[in-house]
């Protein structure tokens, strides 16, 4: 049975050798992903044991059946072994018998060959005839020196760039490794001479041959002081020769206030794009996305937004590359320490919208563009730092890049970032606390906005519940919406800056990005969900609600913290368990995802202690619905009208229940229904995945403790890591099975067998691959979790039991359930049936998986977002 590597032409009959080959030559990821090498089998595994189990239980039986059939058809006799010596016709059915024959009858001939070889030292060892007797007629293939060099270079490159092993430590390991190889060679040399001596060979004849061979050990030659892996300089020279490497370019800014030269580093977008499109998985997605057809009533991607639909380039040229640029500031030092702000960097990354949404969230493919110290940005100005970036974007718009012989234009579509960064890039005011005009989406003044909600504080309970009141005085005062910003209004504000140098209607400067022909900063800067919602409104308003519950229901924060600690969060939420609520403060703390989990699960944690008719509790349940719609990957137009209504209700209750002034982020929330129509689902253009990219920079600085010329060291390390990634594919389009099973394990279950037979024929069952854990389109699905398969009056839910794969298509088998909404807790109570169903995962509209919790002895699930099927 022959197993073939999916990445190269390597072949082997051992699953262990295939697994080790992929780890050594192709894998850079934290979790290994090794394809089964048997013919067209699409299954991928993350551990050696699962791969070997799969091969032995599935493919060994297939190959045994094939061999048996061939033997029966051809009536072949057992295999015969022929002696390979000249003029010898000896044959036998037993290998050991052949060895005995060679030793007894051809020992003298073999000694003559050895002596002849010893007299001609110039002949390489590999070119000699049969010298080792026990070769079993097997042609042993050796690794070429260049392949061995590439394997070791890739290993050291991964250690250096991904695992942050310092050069000094790596050099120490290599030197010790070289010493150990020399010592082990002496042991091997002694054992080889002893083995030949035991076979009857002359020690004086064998010893010089063995020593000569051992002195030419390729590992010693690679790692010696003169070898290609012998020093840091030589290793980096080989890194850049063997793997595509894009060197960061240093730009001089001049002398700062301390009369010190300042420099930042830039990585050309054109070079990194060309390198990115060398991956087959990236080019395949780019090609498939050109055939994307938007839905009539559903907004599922940035392609469905009005920004893309009305773009002058993308609507005419579907082959154009759509750049998504991200900018943010990152603090490398302790923000509370003495070096606070000293090593703060201004970072730019990019990805492309031509990838599937579930692939855009990974960080490895995100390319670094620019790194500059924040103090240098403030001193020299952002416009000077942006010069190479703006120049290249303008050039790419005109000249494009060549991808596999085809000229493709490149255009910027959106710029992501937090509010402070987006306002700085866009030329808007960065004073959110006192500025009259603080919004980049409209020209609303602070006073008019706050006054509108102060007039709506008399909203009654019936209005909150959505019922119409007969008394007109119970309705909130109609509010006149401020005009939204347009390119014309922005340009008009820029013309007024000569008269108003401090800014006009929130515009303080003209953005350099407006120099790009088909781009303007108006309505091309999506909101930041992480900072607006989870580290903004949710963080502050939840703390107000908890403080209110403490006063009214005597539910102290210490009790809430104990409930959080004792709540049994399951796998999907355990890593982002909510942080403890501060006893004194003004927000709940925690990072964005922790606060998101806290908002979703707060009804299960403290809901039993609160009156359901309490306005503050209704405020929380409305906020859960608002966040659920905003975070939904698929939104219909009717749901946007409902979202707009919920936001107005939420803000009205918030103003009525608490005297704390609304924040600018509450105003940004009002624009979300309109922004979803412009950018598509906001989770597709969120900053959370880009924020995770900062981890690479922080980990490097913390392990190396090197703050000297930090922009150069970080950008160089990042580019070396990108070089290491080129050894493997960027994305895996095949499903990854985490635990493999065989059909025989489920034959006793009639329900599962009925589902399988309803889809597949009896002959097809033998070609299926089974498992209880699978990764598909970036989402991990496990046994006993739930997926939503439909939505009518209630949710149609499938409780997962088994997965089967055929030709890269994944089918899920599970128990059909109904999900009934508990409106007071915003959870779905499961009604489990006895009916088993089988569905292809590719047909799902929502790929999210959910863990099953227990509330009041009922199985329940807590949704991450509104299901809109």
C-alpha positions in Angstrom: 0.0 0.0 0.0 1.5 3.3 -1.1 0.8 6.6 0.7 1.6 9.8 -1.1 2.2 13.3 0.4 -0.4 15.8 -0.8 2.2 18.6 -1.0 5.0 16.9 -2.9 5.9 13.6 -4.7 7.1 11.8 -1.5 5.8 8.2 -1.3 6.0 5.7 1.5 4.2 2.7 2.9 4.3 3.8 6.5 1.8 6.2 8.1 4.4 7.2 10.6 6.9 8.1 8.0 4.3 10.1 6.1 3.3 12.0 9.3 6.9 12.8 10.2 7.6 13.9 6.6 4.8 16.4 6.7 5.8 17.7 10.1 9.4 18.1 8.9 8.9 19.5 5.5 5.4 21.1 5.3 4.0 21.9 8.7 4.3 25.3 10.5 1.0 25.4 12.2 0.5 25.0 15.9 -1.8 22.0 15.4 -0.4 19.5 12.7 -2.7 18.8 9.8 -1.7 15.7 7.8 -3.7 14.4 4.9 -4.2 10.7 4.5 -1.9 9.7 1.6 -4.1 6.8 0.3 -5.2 7.6 -3.3 -8.0 10.2 -3.2 -8.9 10.0 0.5 -9.7 13.5 1.7 -9.4 13.0 5.4 -6.9 15.0 7.4 -5.6 14.2 10.9 -3.9 16.2 13.7 -2.2 13.2 15.5 -0.1 10.3 14.4 -2.2 7.7 16.4 -5.4 8.8 14.6 -3.7 8.6 11.2 -2.3 5.1 11.8 -5.6 3.9 13.2 -7.4 5.3 10.2 -5.0 3.6 7.7 -5.0 0.2 9.6 -8.8 0.1 10.0 -9.9 1.5 6.6 -7.2 1.2 4.0 -5.4 -1.9 5.1 -8.6 -3.8 4.6 -9.1 -2.3 1.2 -5.6 -3.2 0.0 -6.0 -6.7 1.5 -9.2 -7.2 -0.4 -7.5 -6.1 -3.6 -4.5 -8.4 -3.2 -6.8 -11.3 -2.4 -8.8 -10.8 -5.5 -5.8 -10.5 -7.7 -4.4 -13.7 -6.2 -7.6 -15.6 -6.9 -7.9 -14.3 -10.4 -4.4 -14.8 -11.5 -3.7 -18.0 -9.4 -0.2 -16.6 -8.6 2.1 -18.7 -6.6 4.0 -17.4 -3.5 6.8 -14.9 -4.1 10.3 -16.4 -4.9 13.6 -14.8 -3.9 16.5 -15.1 -6.4 20.2 -14.9 -5.4 21.7 -11.9 -7.1 25.3 -13.2 -7.4 26.7 -13.8 -10.8 26.0 -17.3 -12.4 24.0 -18.4 -9.3 20.5 -19.7 -10.0 19.5 -20.4 -6.4 15.8 -19.6 -5.6 13.9 -19.9 -2.3 10.6 -18.9 -0.8 12.2 -17.8 2.5 14.3 -14.7 3.0 16.3 -16.1 5.9 17.2 -19.2 3.7 18.5 -16.9 1.1 20.7 -15.1 3.6 22.1 -18.4 4.8 22.8 -19.4 1.2 24.7 -16.1 0.6 26.8 -16.4 3.7 27.8 -20.1 3.1 28.4 -20.0 -0.7 29.4 -16.4 -1.6 31.3 -15.2 1.5 34.6 -15.3 -0.4 33.2 -13.3 -3.3 31.9 -10.6 -0.9 35.3 -10.3 0.8 37.0 -9.9 -2.6 34.6 -7.0 -3.4 35.4 -5.3 -0.1 39.1 -5.6 -0.6 38.8 -4.3 -4.1 36.9 -1.3 -2.9 39.5 -0.7 -0.2 42.2 -0.5 -2.8 40.2 2.2 -4.7 39.4 4.9 -2.1 38.4 7.4 -4.8 35.2 5.5 -5.7 32.3 6.8 -3.6 30.6 4.4 -1.3 27.2 4.9 -2.9 28.5 3.6 -6.3 29.7 0.2 -5.0 28.0 -3.0 -5.8 26.1 -5.1 -3.3 28.3 -4.9 -0.2 25.7 -5.3 2.6 24.4 -8.8 2.5 21.1 -8.4 4.3 19.6 -5.9 1.8 16.4 -8.0 1.1 16.6 -6.9 -2.5 15.2 -3.5 -1.4 16.3 -0.3 -3.2 17.0 2.1 -0.3 16.4 5.7 -1.4 18.5 8.4 0.3 17.7 12.0 0.9 19.5 14.4 -1.4 21.8 16.9 0.3 19.7 19.8 -0.9 16.5 18.3 0.6 18.3 17.7 3.9 19.6 21.3 3.9 16.1 22.6 3.2 14.6 20.5 6.0 17.1 21.7 8.6 16.9 25.3 7.4 13.1 25.2 7.6 13.3 23.7 11.1 15.6 26.4 12.4 13.6 29.1 10.6 10.4 28.0 12.4 12.2 27.9 15.7 13.6 31.4 15.2 10.5 33.1 13.6 7.5 31.3 15.2 8.8 30.0 18.5 11.0 33.0 19.2 14.1 31.0 20.0 17.0 33.6 20.2 19.9 33.3 17.8 22.3 32.7 20.7 20.2 29.8 22.0 19.8 28.4 18.5 23.6 28.6 18.1 24.2 26.8 21.4 21.8 24.0 20.4 23.5 23.5 17.0 27.0 23.4 18.6 25.9 20.9 21.2 24.0 18.9 18.5 27.2 18.8 16.4 29.2 17.5 19.5 26.5 14.8 20.1 26.6 13.7 16.5 30.4 13.3 16.6 30.1 11.2 19.8 27.2 9.1 18.5 29.2 8.5 15.2 32.0 7.0 17.2 29.6 4.6 18.8 28.0 3.8 15.5 31.5 3.3 14.0 32.5 0.9 16.7 29.3 -1.1 16.3 29.6 -1.3 12.6 33.2 -2.6 12.7 32.2 -5.1 15.4 29.2 -6.2 13.3 31.4 -6.8 10.2 34.0 -8.6 12.4 31.3 -10.9 13.7 30.3 -11.7 10.2 33.8 -12.9 9.5 35.3 -9.8 7.8 38.8 -8.6 8.4 38.9 -5.8 10.9 41.8 -4.1 9.2 40.1 -4.1 5.9 36.7 -2.8 7.1 37.8 -0.1 9.6 39.2 2.5 7.1 36.0 2.1 5.0 33.7 2.7 7.9 35.7 5.7 9.2 35.8 7.3 5.8 32.0 7.0 5.4 31.3 8.3 8.9 33.6 11.3 8.3 31.4 12.3 5.4 28.2 12.4 7.6 26.0 15.0 6.0 24.7 16.3 9.4 28.3 17.0 10.5 29.0 18.8 7.3 25.9 21.0 7.7 26.5 21.9 11.3 30.3 22.4 11.4 31.7 25.9 11.7 32.2 26.0 7.9 28.8 24.4 7.2 25.7 26.2 5.9 24.0 25.9 9.3 27.1 26.7 11.3 26.4 30.3 12.2 23.6 32.8 12.3 24.9 34.7 9.3 25.1 31.5 7.2 21.7 30.3 8.3 20.0 33.6 7.4 21.7 33.5 4.0 20.2 30.0 3.4 16.8 31.2 4.7 16.6 33.9 2.0 18.0 31.6 -0.7 15.7 28.6 0.0 12.4 30.5 0.9 10.8 33.6 -0.6 11.8 36.5 1.7 10.7 40.1 1.4 13.1 42.4 3.2 11.5 45.4 5.1 12.6 48.8 3.8 13.8 51.4 6.3 12.7 55.0 5.8 14.5 57.9 7.5 12.2 60.5 9.1 15.0 62.9 10.2 16.1 64.1 13.6 13.6 64.3 16.4 13.5 66.9 19.3 16.4 65.1 21.0 18.5 65.4 17.9 18.3 61.6 17.3 17.7 60.0 13.9 14.4 58.3 13.5 13.4 55.5 11.2 10.4 53.3 10.4 10.0 50.2 8.3 7.8 49.4 5.3 7.1 46.1 3.6 6.0 46.6 -0.1 2.4 45.4 -0.7 3.1 44.4 -4.2 5.8 41.9 -3.2 3.8 40.4 -0.4 0.7 40.1 -2.6 2.7 38.3 -5.3 4.0 36.0 -2.6 0.6 35.4 -1.2 -0.9 34.4 -4.5 1.7 31.7 -5.0 -0.4 29.6 -2.6 -2.8 27.4 -4.5 -5.4 27.6 -1.8 -5.4 31.4 -2.0 -5.6 31.5 -5.8 -8.4 28.9 -5.7 -10.5 31.0 -3.4 -9.7 34.1 -5.4 -11.0 32.4 -8.5 -14.1 31.0 -6.8 -15.1 34.4 -5.4 -15.2 35.9 -8.8 -18.5 33.9 -9.4 -20.1 35.2 -6.2 -23.8 36.0 -6.7 -25.4 38.2 -4.0 -28.7 37.2 -2.5 -31.8 39.3 -3.2 -32.9 39.8 0.4 -29.9 38.6 2.4 -26.8 40.5 3.4 -24.1 37.8 3.9 -20.8 39.4 2.9 -19.0 42.6 2.1 -19.9 41.8 -1.5 -23.6 42.4 -0.7 -23.0 45.9 0.7 -23.7 49.1 -1.2 -20.0 50.0 -1.0 -19.0 47.1 -3.2 -22.1 47.1 -5.3 -21.6 50.7 -6.3 -17.8 50.6 -6.6 -16.6 51.9 -10.0 -13.9 49.2 -10.3 -15.2 46.1 -8.6 -18.6 46.1 -10.3 -16.9 46.2 -13.7 -13.8 44.1 -13.0 -14.5 41.1 -10.7 -10.9 40.0 -11.0 -9.6 43.0 -9.2 -8.0 42.4 -5.8 -9.8 44.1 -2.9 -7.5 45.3 -0.1 -8.7 45.5 3.4 -6.3 47.8 5.3 -6.1 47.8 9.1 -4.3 50.3 11.4 -3.9 50.3 15.1 -1.5 51.3 17.9 0.1 48.6 20.0 1.9 49.0 23.4 4.8 46.6 23.6 5.7 47.5 27.2 3.7 47.3 30.4 1.1 50.1 30.2 1.3 50.6 33.9 5.1 50.5 34.1 7.8 53.2 33.8 8.1 52.6 30.0 4.4 53.4 29.4 4.0 54.8 25.9 7.8 54.6 25.2 7.5 51.6 23.0 4.1 52.2 21.4 4.0 51.3 17.7 1.7 52.4 14.9 1.0 49.2 12.9 -0.6 48.7 9.5 -1.7 45.2 8.2 -3.8 44.1 5.3 -5.8 41.2 4.0 -7.9 40.8 0.9 -11.7 40.5 0.5 -11.2 37.9 -2.2 -11.0 35.2 0.4 -13.9 33.4 2.1 -15.1 35.1 5.3 -14.1 32.2 7.4 -10.5 32.4 6.0 -10.1 36.1 6.5 -10.3 35.6 10.3 -7.0 33.6 10.4 -3.9 35.7 11.2 -1.1 33.8 9.3 -2.2 35.2 5.9 -2.4 38.8 7.2 0.5 40.8 5.8 2.4 43.4 7.7 2.8 46.7 5.9 4.2 49.5 8.1 5.6 49.9 11.6 6.5 53.2 13.2 6.9 54.4 16.7 3.9 56.3 17.9 6.2 59.1 19.3 7.6 59.6 15.8 4.2 59.7 14.3 3.2 62.5 16.6 6.5 64.4 16.1 6.8 64.1 12.3 3.1 63.8 11.4 1.1 60.9 10.1 1.2 62.2 6.5 4.9 61.9 6.3 4.8 58.3 7.6 2.1 57.4 5.1 4.0 58.6 2.0 5.3 55.1 0.8 2.0 53.5 1.5 -0.1 56.1 -0.4 2.4 56.1 -3.3 2.3 52.3 -3.7 -1.5 52.2 -3.4 -1.8 54.7 -6.2 0.7 52.7 -8.3 -1.1 49.4 -7.7 -4.4 51.0 -8.8 -2.9 51.9 -12.1 -0.4 49.1 -12.8 -1.6 46.2 -10.7 0.4 43.0 -10.3 1.0 39.9 -12.3 -0.6 36.7 -10.9 0.3 33.5 -12.8 0.8 35.5 -16.0 -2.4 37.6 -15.6 -2.3 41.3 -14.9 -4.7 42.1 -12.0 -5.6 45.6 -10.7 -5.4 46.2 -6.9 -7.8 48.6 -5.2 -8.3 49.6 -1.6 -11.9 49.0 -0.4 -12.0 49.7 3.4 -9.8 50.8 6.2 -10.4 49.1 9.6 -9.4 50.4 13.0 -10.7 51.7 16.4 -12.4 55.1 16.6 -9.3 57.0 17.5 -7.2 55.5 14.7 -10.0 55.8 12.1 -10.5 59.4 12.9 -6.8 60.2 12.7 -6.6 58.4 9.3 -9.7 60.1 8.0 -8.9 63.6 9.1 -11.7 63.8 11.7 -11.5 65.2 15.2 -9.9 62.9 17.8 -11.5 64.7 20.7 -14.5 62.5 21.6 -15.2 64.0 25.1 -15.9 67.7 24.3 -15.9 68.1 20.6 -19.2 69.4 19.2 -19.0 67.1 16.1 -17.7 63.7 17.0 -19.1 61.4 14.4 -17.5 60.3 11.2 -20.8 59.1 9.7 -23.0 62.2 10.2 -22.9 65.9 11.2 -24.9 65.5 14.4 -24.0 67.9 17.1 -23.5 66.6 20.7 -26.1 68.9 22.2 -28.9 68.1 19.8 -28.3 64.3 20.1 -28.3 64.3 24.0 -31.3 66.6 24.0 -33.3 64.2 21.9 -33.0 61.4 24.4 -33.6 63.6 27.4 -37.0 64.4 25.9 -37.8 60.7 25.6 -37.3 59.8 29.3 -41.1 59.6 29.8 -41.4 56.3 27.8 -43.8 54.0 29.7 -43.5 50.3 30.3 -46.1 49.5 27.6 -44.0 51.3 25.0 -41.0 49.4 26.0 -42.8 46.2 25.5 -43.7 47.3 22.0 -47.4 48.0 22.6 -49.0 51.1 21.2 -50.3 53.6 23.8 -53.5 55.6 23.4 -51.9 58.6 25.1 -49.7 60.6 22.7 -47.7 62.0 25.6 -46.3 58.5 26.2 -44.5 58.5 22.8 -40.9 59.8 22.5 -40.4 63.2 20.9 -39.7 62.8 17.2 -36.1 63.3 16.4 -34.8 65.0 13.3 -31.9 63.0 11.9 -28.7 65.0 11.1 -27.5 64.7 7.5 -25.0 61.9 6.8 -21.6 62.7 5.6 -20.9 62.5 1.9 -17.8 63.1 -0.3 -19.2 66.5 -1.3 -19.9 67.6 2.3 -16.4 66.3 3.4 -14.7 68.3 0.6 -16.7 71.3 1.6 -15.5 71.1 5.2 -11.9 70.8 3.9 -12.3 74.0 2.0 -13.5 75.8 5.2 -10.3 74.8 7.1 -8.5 77.9 5.9 -11.1 80.0 7.7 -11.5 77.6 10.6 -8.0 76.0 11.2 -9.2 74.2 14.3 -11.7 72.2 12.3 -15.1 72.5 10.6 -18.0 70.2 11.5 -15.7 67.6 12.8 -13.2 67.6 9.9 -9.7 68.9 10.9 -7.6 67.9 7.9 -7.8 66.3 4.5 -6.9 62.6 4.5 -3.9 61.5 2.4 -6.0 58.4 1.4 -8.3 60.7 -0.6 -5.4 61.1 -3.1 -6.2 57.5 -4.3 -8.5 57.9 -7.4 -11.2 55.3 -6.5 -11.2 55.7 -2.7 -12.5 58.3 -0.2 -12.5 58.1 3.6 -16.3 58.9 3.7 -18.2 55.6 4.3 -15.2 53.4 3.8 -14.3 53.1 7.5 -16.5 50.4 9.2 -17.2 50.7 12.9 -15.1 48.8 15.5 -17.4 46.2 17.2 -14.7 45.4 19.8 -14.4 48.9 21.1 -17.9 50.2 20.4 -19.9 47.3 21.7 -17.9 44.8 23.8 -15.3 47.2 25.4 -17.7 50.1 25.2 -21.5 49.9 25.6 -21.6 46.4 27.0 -18.7 47.0 29.4 -20.1 50.3 30.9 -23.8 49.7 30.8 -23.6 46.2 32.3 -21.7 47.6 35.2 -24.5 50.2 35.7 -27.1 47.4 35.6 -25.1 45.3 38.1 -24.8 48.3 40.5 -28.5 48.8 40.2 -29.2 45.1 41.0 -27.0 45.4 44.0 -29.0 48.3 45.4 -32.5 46.9 44.6 -32.1 43.2 44.9 -29.2 43.1 47.4 -27.3 41.1 44.8 -23.8 42.1 45.8 -20.9 42.0 43.3 -19.1 39.4 45.5 -22.1 37.1 45.0 -22.1 37.7 41.3 -18.3 36.9 41.2 -18.9 33.6 43.0 -21.6 32.7 40.6 -19.3 33.5 37.7 -16.5 31.3 39.2 -18.9 28.4 39.9 -20.7 28.5 36.6 -19.7 25.5 34.5 -18.7 27.0 31.2 -18.2 24.4 28.5 -15.6 24.0 25.8 -16.7 26.8 23.4 -16.8 29.4 26.1 -14.4 28.1 28.7 -11.3 29.9 27.2 -13.1 33.2 27.3 -14.8 32.9 30.7 -15.9 36.3 32.0 -13.6 38.1 34.3 -14.6 39.0 37.9 -16.6 42.2 38.3 -14.7 45.0 40.1 -16.2 45.9 43.5 -15.6 49.6 42.8 -15.2 51.1 39.4 -17.2 52.1 36.3 -17.0 49.0 34.0 -16.9 45.3 34.2 -13.4 45.0 32.9 -12.4 42.0 30.7 -11.5 41.9 27.0 -14.0 42.0 24.2 -14.8 38.3 23.9 -15.1 37.9 27.7 -17.7 40.7 27.8 -19.5 39.2 24.9 -19.8 35.8 26.7 -20.8 37.6 29.9 -23.7 39.4 28.1 -24.9 36.2 26.6 -24.8 34.2 29.8 -25.8 36.8 32.4 -29.5 35.5 32.3 -28.3 32.1 33.3 -25.9 33.4 36.0 -28.2 35.9 37.8 -31.5 35.9 35.9 -33.4 33.9 38.6 -32.8 36.7 41.1 -34.2 39.5 39.0 -37.9 40.6 38.4 -38.6 40.1 34.7 -40.6 43.3 34.5 -37.8 45.4 35.7 -36.9 48.1 33.2 -33.1 47.5 33.7 -33.6 43.8 33.1 -35.5 44.6 29.9 -32.7 46.9 28.9 -30.2 43.9 29.2 -32.4 41.6 27.2 -32.8 44.2 24.5 -29.1 44.7 24.4 -28.6 40.9 24.0 -31.0 41.1 21.0 -29.2 44.1 19.5 -25.8 42.5 19.8 -27.2 39.2 18.4 -28.4 41.0 15.3 -25.3 43.0 14.8 -23.1 39.9 15.1 -25.2 37.8 12.8 -23.3 36.5 9.6 -26.6 36.7 7.6 -29.1 39.6 7.9 -32.3 40.3 5.9 -33.6 43.8 5.3 -36.6 43.3 7.6 -34.2 42.5 10.4 -32.5 45.8 9.9 -35.7 47.7 10.6 -36.2 45.6 13.7 -32.6 46.4 14.8 -33.2 50.2 14.3 -36.3 49.9 16.5 -34.5 47.9 19.2 -31.6 50.4 19.4 -34.0 53.3 19.9 -35.8 51.4 22.7 -32.5 50.5 24.3 -31.2 54.1 24.4 -34.5 55.4 25.7 -34.5 53.0 28.6 -30.8 53.7 29.2 -31.5 57.4 29.6 -34.6 56.9 31.7 -33.0 54.4 34.2 -29.6 56.0 34.6 -28.5 59.6 34.9 -25.0 58.8 33.5 -24.6 60.7 30.2 -24.6 58.7 27.0 -21.3 58.2 25.4 -20.4 58.9 21.7 -20.3 55.1 21.2 -24.1 55.0 21.9 -24.5 57.4 19.0 -22.3 55.2 16.7 -24.7 52.4 17.6 -27.5 54.3 16.0 -25.7 54.1 12.6 -25.3 50.3 12.7 -28.4 49.4 10.6 -27.3 51.8 7.9 -23.6 50.6 8.1 -24.6 47.0 7.7 -26.3 47.9 4.4 -23.0 49.7 3.4 -20.4 47.1 4.5 -22.3 43.9 4.8 -22.4 42.0 8.1 -20.1 43.8 10.5 -18.6 40.6 11.8 -17.0 40.3 8.3 -15.1 43.6 8.8 -14.5 43.5 12.5 -11.1 44.2 14.1 -11.0 41.2 16.5 -8.9 39.0 14.3 -6.5 41.8 13.4 -6.1 42.6 17.2 -5.0 39.0 17.6 -2.2 39.7 15.0 -0.6 41.9 17.6 0.2 38.8 19.7 3.0 38.0 17.2 4.7 41.4 17.9 4.2 41.3 21.7 5.5 37.7 22.1 8.7 38.5 20.1 9.5 41.6 22.2 8.8 39.9 25.5 10.9 36.8 24.7 13.8 38.7 23.1 13.7 41.7 25.4 15.1 43.7 22.5 13.8 47.2 22.2 16.6 48.5 20.1 15.4 49.5 16.6 12.2 47.6 17.4 10.4 48.3 14.1 13.2 46.6 12.2 13.5 43.6 14.5 9.7 43.0 14.5 9.2 43.5 10.7 12.3 41.3 9.9 11.1 38.5 12.3 7.6 38.7 10.7 8.9 38.4 7.2 11.0 35.4 8.2 7.9 33.8 9.6 6.1 34.5 6.3 9.0 32.7 4.5 8.5 29.7 6.7 4.8 29.5 5.8 5.6 29.2 2.1 6.8 25.6 2.8 3.1 24.6 3.2 -0.3 25.6 2.0 -1.8 28.7 3.6 -5.3 27.2 3.9 -6.7 23.6 4.1 -9.7 23.2 1.9 -10.2 19.6 3.1 -12.0 18.8 6.4 -9.9 17.8 9.3 -11.0 14.7 11.3 -9.9 14.9 14.9 -11.0 11.4 15.9 -11.4 8.6 13.3 -13.9 5.8 13.5 -14.9 2.8 11.4 -18.3 1.8 10.1 -18.2 -1.4 12.2 -18.4 0.7 15.4 -21.9 2.0 14.4 -23.5 -1.0 12.8 -25.3 -1.8 16.1 -27.1 1.6 15.9 -30.1 1.2 13.7 -30.9 4.9 13.6 -27.4 5.8 12.3 -27.5 3.0 9.7 -30.9 4.1 8.5 -29.6 7.7 7.9 -26.6 6.4 6.0 -28.6 4.0 3.8 -31.0 6.8 3.0 -28.2 8.8 1.3 -25.6 6.2 0.3 -25.7 2.8 -1.4 -24.4 -0.2 0.4 -21.3 -0.2 -1.9 -20.6 3.5 -1.1 -20.6 2.8 2.7 -17.2 1.2 2.5 -15.7 4.4 0.9 -16.9 6.7 3.7 -14.7 8.0 6.5 -16.2 8.5 10.0 -15.4 10.6 13.0 -16.9 12.3 16.1 -14.9 15.5 15.8 -14.3 17.4 12.6 -13.0 20.9 11.5 -14.9 22.3 8.6 -14.6 25.8 7.1 -12.7 26.9 10.2 -15.3 25.7 12.7 -14.8 22.7 15.0 -17.8 20.4 15.4 -17.9 17.8 18.2 -20.2 15.0 19.3 -23.1 16.2 21.5 -22.9 19.8 20.3 -25.7 21.5 18.4 -26.1 23.2 15.0 -29.1 25.2 13.8 -30.4 23.8 10.5 -33.6 25.8 10.1 -35.9 28.4 11.5 -39.7 28.5 11.4 -41.9 29.1 14.4 -39.1 27.5 16.5 -35.5 26.7 15.7 -34.8 23.4 14.0 -31.7 22.1 15.8 -29.6 19.0 15.3 -27.7 17.4 18.2 -24.6 16.0 16.6 -23.7 12.3 17.0 -21.4 11.4 14.0 -19.7 12.8 10.9 -19.0 11.0 7.7 -16.9 12.3 4.7 -17.1 11.4 1.1 -15.0 13.3 -1.5 -14.4 16.3 0.8 -18.1 16.6 1.5 -19.0 16.3 5.2 -22.3 14.9 6.4 -23.6 15.3 10.0 -25.8 12.7 11.6 -27.7 13.7 14.7 -31.0 13.9 16.7 -33.6 16.4 15.5 -34.6 18.9 18.2 -36.9 22.0 18.5 -35.6 25.1 20.1 -38.2 27.2 21.9 -37.3 30.8 22.8 -37.5 31.8 26.5 -37.9 35.5 25.9 -37.1 36.5 29.5 -33.7 34.8 29.4 -33.0 35.0 25.7 -32.2 31.3 25.6 -33.6 28.4 23.6 -35.0 25.4 25.4 -34.4 22.1 23.5 -37.2 19.6 22.9 -35.4 16.5 21.9 -37.1 14.0 19.6 -36.3 10.4 18.7 -35.8 11.2 15.0 -32.3 10.9 13.5 -31.4 13.0 10.5 -28.4 13.4 8.2 -27.5 16.7 6.6 -24.5 18.0 4.5 -22.7 20.8 6.4 -22.2 22.6 3.1 -26.0 23.3 3.1 -25.9 25.2 6.5 -26.6 28.9 6.4 -25.1 29.3 9.9 -21.9 27.3 10.6 -21.8 28.1 14.3 -21.8 25.2 16.8 -23.2 25.5 20.3 -22.7 23.6 23.6 -25.7 22.4 25.5 -26.2 23.8 29.0 -28.8 22.9 31.7 -31.1 25.5 33.2 -33.9 24.5 35.6 -33.3 20.9 34.6 -33.9 21.8 30.9 -31.4 21.5 28.1 -30.8 24.9 26.6 -28.5 26.7 24.1 -27.3 30.3 24.2 -27.0 31.7 20.7 -24.1 33.9 19.7 -26.3 35.8 17.2 -29.8 36.0 15.8 -30.5 33.1 13.4 -31.8 34.4 10.1 -32.4 31.5 7.7 
